[in-house]
Amino acid sequence: MDMTSIEGEDGSATIVSGVVVLDPSHRVLERAHVVFETNRPYVPGLLFFREGAVALQSVMRLKARPTFLFVNRCGINHPRMAGLASHLGVLLEMSTIGVTKSVLCGSFSPPDRVGDASPLLYRGRKVGHVFFSKKDCRPIVVAPGHLVSMRSTLDLVRHHLAGHRLPEPCQVAHRYVKEIKRRTMGHLPGHDSPPSPGASSSGSCLGRSHRCR
């Protein structure tokens, strides 16, 4: 599952939430999304109040119930020990794992090699791992959301890597949400559609010039 937003000039925002269901070989079985307008501002650490309802609705549109859910948001690696991934797990009564590209809170020793993971500590408590998932890319943060252990969280993320920085369910959901956002922006006044996935663009990871995915 992934979410993104299209910010309006009047302080409003259009939230896009998308979820994909994959089989064990990472083939897409089902997709669902919701587009929702809100006037709630972006406040770090309080994303559930802005994105929670649309995230719930997108999962509830699925015909099949996932075994567990990767969420591109925080789990217990959160100042209140309950990020969006945790809230969703409780409300859906489902195992959830939070995966993010940056640290919201806590301290860690950077992992040295691909495949290594360092504990993420916050106020003396282990709240996740900083995981070196791909060469030449910054590590990602993985944490339990709900109904999953610390060890299982890391094992599941490792199991679902498929050559990208993010585990494949997150990677596929991210592409899906970008597709929905692009189509949505084409219908909003004052917004131009962003370039298609095949268009050229630049990016960097760890100071290198190639793109990190």
C-alpha positions as CSV (number, residue, x, y, z in Angstrom):
1,M,0.0,0.0,0.0
2,D,1.1,3.5,-0.8
3,M,-0.4,7.0,-0.5
4,T,0.4,10.4,-2.1
5,S,-1.1,13.8,-2.2
6,I,-1.8,16.6,-4.7
7,E,-1.7,19.9,-2.9
8,G,-4.1,22.6,-3.8
9,E,-3.4,26.4,-3.7
10,D,-6.2,27.0,-1.3
11,G,-4.8,24.6,1.4
12,S,-6.9,21.6,0.3
13,A,-5.3,18.4,-0.9
14,T,-6.4,15.4,-3.0
15,I,-5.2,12.2,-1.3
16,V,-4.5,9.1,-3.5
17,S,-4.3,5.7,-1.8
18,G,-3.6,2.5,-3.7
19,V,-3.2,-1.1,-2.6
20,V,-2.1,-4.2,-4.6
21,V,-2.4,-7.9,-3.9
22,L,0.4,-10.0,-5.1
23,D,0.8,-13.8,-5.3
24,P,4.0,-15.5,-4.0
25,S,5.7,-14.9,-7.3
26,H,4.9,-11.2,-7.1
27,R,2.3,-11.3,-9.9
28,V,-0.5,-8.8,-9.4
29,L,-3.8,-10.4,-8.5
30,E,-5.9,-7.4,-7.6
31,R,-5.6,-3.6,-7.3
32,A,-7.8,-1.0,-5.7
33,H,-7.6,2.7,-5.1
34,V,-9.4,5.7,-3.6
35,V,-9.1,9.4,-4.4
36,F,-10.3,11.7,-1.6
37,E,-10.3,15.5,-1.1
38,T,-9.4,16.9,2.3
39,N,-8.7,20.2,4.0
40,R,-6.6,18.7,6.8
41,P,-3.0,20.0,6.7
42,Y,0.1,17.8,6.5
43,V,1.4,17.4,10.0
44,P,4.4,15.0,10.4
45,G,3.5,12.3,12.9
46,L,-0.2,12.8,12.5
47,L,-0.7,11.3,9.0
48,F,-3.5,9.0,10.1
49,F,-5.9,11.9,10.5
50,R,-5.2,13.0,7.0
51,E,-4.7,9.7,5.1
52,G,-6.3,7.1,7.4
53,A,-9.8,7.1,6.0
54,V,-8.8,6.9,2.4
55,A,-6.2,4.1,3.2
56,L,-8.9,2.1,4.9
57,Q,-11.3,2.5,2.1
58,S,-8.8,1.3,-0.5
59,V,-8.2,-1.9,1.4
60,M,-11.9,-2.5,2.0
61,R,-12.4,-2.3,-1.8
62,L,-10.4,-5.4,-2.3
63,K,-12.3,-8.6,-3.0
64,A,-9.5,-10.7,-1.5
65,R,-8.2,-10.2,2.0
66,P,-4.4,-10.0,2.1
67,T,-2.4,-12.2,4.5
68,F,-0.5,-9.2,5.6
69,L,0.0,-5.6,4.5
70,F,3.2,-3.7,3.7
71,V,2.4,0.0,4.2
72,N,4.7,2.8,2.9
73,R,4.3,4.6,6.3
74,C,5.6,4.2,9.8
75,G,4.7,1.4,12.2
76,I,5.8,1.5,15.8
77,N,8.8,3.6,14.7
78,H,6.8,6.7,15.6
79,P,7.0,9.2,18.5
80,R,3.7,7.8,19.8
81,M,4.6,4.2,19.0
82,A,1.8,4.0,16.5
83,G,2.2,5.3,12.9
84,L,-0.3,4.8,10.1
85,A,0.7,1.2,9.5
86,S,-0.1,0.4,13.1
87,H,-3.5,2.2,13.0
88,L,-4.5,0.4,9.9
89,G,-3.5,-3.0,11.4
90,V,-5.7,-2.4,14.4
91,L,-8.7,-1.2,12.5
92,L,-8.4,-4.0,9.9
93,E,-7.4,-6.7,12.4
94,M,-4.6,-7.5,10.0
95,S,-0.8,-7.9,10.2
96,T,0.9,-4.8,9.0
97,I,4.5,-3.8,8.3
98,G,5.7,-0.2,8.0
99,V,8.3,0.6,5.4
100,T,9.8,4.1,4.9
101,K,12.7,5.7,3.2
102,S,13.7,8.0,6.1
103,V,13.8,7.9,9.9
104,L,11.0,9.8,11.7
105,C,12.5,9.3,15.2
106,G,15.2,7.3,16.9
107,S,18.9,6.6,16.5
108,F,20.9,3.9,14.8
109,S,24.4,2.8,13.5
110,P,24.3,2.8,9.7
111,P,24.5,-0.8,8.3
112,D,27.7,-1.4,6.3
113,R,26.8,-4.0,3.7
114,V,23.9,-4.9,1.6
115,G,21.6,-7.3,3.6
116,D,22.7,-5.9,6.9
117,A,20.2,-4.4,9.4
118,S,20.9,-2.1,12.4
119,P,18.4,-1.7,15.3
120,L,16.5,1.5,15.4
121,L,16.2,2.7,19.0
122,Y,13.9,5.3,20.4
123,R,13.8,6.2,24.0
124,G,15.6,3.0,24.9
125,R,13.3,0.8,23.0
126,K,13.9,-1.1,19.7
127,V,11.2,0.1,17.3
128,G,12.5,-1.3,14.0
129,H,15.5,-1.8,11.8
130,V,17.5,0.3,9.4
131,F,18.0,-2.1,6.5
132,F,20.6,-1.9,3.7
133,S,18.4,-3.3,0.9
134,K,20.2,-2.4,-2.3
135,K,23.7,-1.4,-3.3
136,D,24.3,2.3,-3.9
137,C,21.0,3.2,-2.3
138,R,20.2,4.7,1.1
139,P,19.0,2.1,3.7
140,I,15.2,1.8,4.3
141,V,13.4,1.7,7.6
142,V,11.3,-1.4,8.4
143,A,9.2,-1.7,11.6
144,P,6.3,-3.8,12.9
145,G,2.9,-2.2,12.5
146,H,0.5,-4.6,14.1
147,L,0.3,-8.4,14.8
148,V,3.8,-9.1,13.6
149,S,7.1,-9.6,15.5
150,M,10.3,-7.6,15.0
151,R,12.1,-10.6,13.6
152,S,9.3,-11.6,11.2
153,T,9.1,-8.0,10.0
154,L,12.7,-8.1,8.8
155,D,12.4,-11.6,7.5
156,L,9.4,-10.7,5.4
157,V,11.0,-7.6,4.0
158,R,14.1,-9.6,3.0
159,H,11.9,-12.4,1.4
160,H,10.0,-9.9,-0.8
161,L,13.0,-8.0,-2.2
162,A,13.2,-8.4,-6.0
163,G,16.1,-6.1,-7.1
164,H,14.6,-2.8,-5.9
165,R,15.3,-0.7,-2.8
166,L,11.8,-1.4,-1.5
167,P,10.2,-4.8,-1.0
168,E,8.2,-5.7,-4.2
169,P,4.7,-5.1,-2.7
170,C,5.7,-1.6,-1.8
171,Q,7.4,-1.0,-5.2
172,V,4.4,-2.2,-7.1
173,A,2.0,-0.2,-5.0
174,H,4.2,2.9,-5.4
175,R,4.0,2.6,-9.2
176,Y,0.3,2.1,-9.1
177,V,-0.3,5.2,-7.0
178,K,1.9,7.3,-9.3
179,E,-0.2,6.1,-12.2
180,I,-3.5,7.1,-10.4
181,K,-2.0,10.4,-9.4
182,R,-1.0,11.2,-13.0
183,R,-4.5,10.4,-14.2
184,T,-6.1,12.4,-11.4
185,M,-4.0,15.5,-12.0
186,G,-5.1,15.5,-15.6
187,H,-8.6,16.2,-14.4
188,L,-7.8,18.8,-11.7
189,P,-7.9,22.6,-12.6
190,G,-4.5,24.3,-12.5
191,H,-2.6,21.0,-12.6
192,D,-0.7,19.5,-15.5
193,S,-0.1,15.8,-15.7
194,P,3.4,14.8,-14.7
195,P,5.7,13.0,-17.2
196,S,4.9,9.4,-18.0
197,P,7.1,6.7,-16.4
198,G,9.1,6.4,-19.6
199,A,10.0,10.1,-19.6
200,S,13.6,11.0,-18.7
201,S,14.3,12.3,-15.2
202,S,17.2,12.6,-12.8
203,G,17.8,11.4,-9.3
204,S,20.5,10.3,-7.0
205,C,21.3,7.9,-4.2
206,L,24.3,8.3,-1.9
207,G,25.7,11.0,-4.1
208,R,25.6,8.9,-7.3
209,S,24.1,10.0,-10.6
210,H,21.9,7.0,-11.4
211,R,18.4,6.4,-10.2
212,C,17.7,4.3,-7.2
213,R,14.5,2.2,-7.2
